[in-house]
């Protein structure tokens, strides 16, 4: 049998290159995702040790894997090949993932009520696979454990969409030439396949089907934006932006600038990359779109001024000491009308404090609660002070971290208000000193 030649990429190769090489294998290109039974017909077998995986007590090296699977399931499917011999029913042979299969088999036997052990997630390819194809799959599988960058996600989406489209075209009797298979760029290959499809809607590859096949936690709008940015930018620029961790929204805006002012966009990117100031790219792109008369150097200068002004404004807000009147107003008003409710509460629920005295629920005072340890308070204060130092230096808190901080501070503020009662005799001075610390 003639094996498919698949060259191994360098360890530093990007996921886009790996996906291209993987796509050259005819058998791996026909891979499909299935949930395989762990018992009976269709269950995978392995020839690695000439036996099926053990169903006895779990070896110590599988204990952590089984524990993780019992909570979140198997996140990384195994690879299996479909073997057909003499016209008999196909059998499924395991290629990679014996530890995962052994853990799943043990869980199915000893934890039958756990739904995570009901079936085995697997990528199934027509077999038999060559040694080169097995080696390439293992390499890509190990490399793919790293989080995908926007350019890599877009390439994976396009390759999967091409694979679905090819399958539907062949099933409909529409041949796909080798010249189309040989197109290296996934966006150009998809366009060539779309020309073959024409107006036949039955052969279309919708995003919903692509995302379902890949199992990515993306919505169709986000998938479309990823691919739109990937198509609009050159491949080498996409890889550079991946390395620099440029966000998707900035890429889309940069593509808009490049579409109308290609020289200005290229000049901005080259200057910021050379001077290692790519943090200015989002602001510079906005300036370029808003001020079409400015050149690259003028755009960067304006972006620096805007960034410095924004940082100074943030520092001023953080270092500003509220007046006594503002403090008293906050203490009296609590949460202002229209403010976000504390997470976990129902904003439509009636407020017991606004009810008449005879209808408001009254609870007998409970036993005194233990005080928070001083070390916990001091560690929390040290963390807050460290965060303030970073922010005052001009660093930015990410959107998700800002949300988490707001939720935590809002809840903590509620607890501090609850405790804002007259201190017992003999403790006032000590508590004030502790709080001031």
Order of alpha helices (4+ residues) and beta strands (2+ residues): alpha-alpha-beta-alpha-beta-beta-alpha-beta-alpha-alpha-alpha-alpha-alpha-alpha-alpha-alpha-alpha-alpha-alpha-alpha-alpha-alpha-alpha
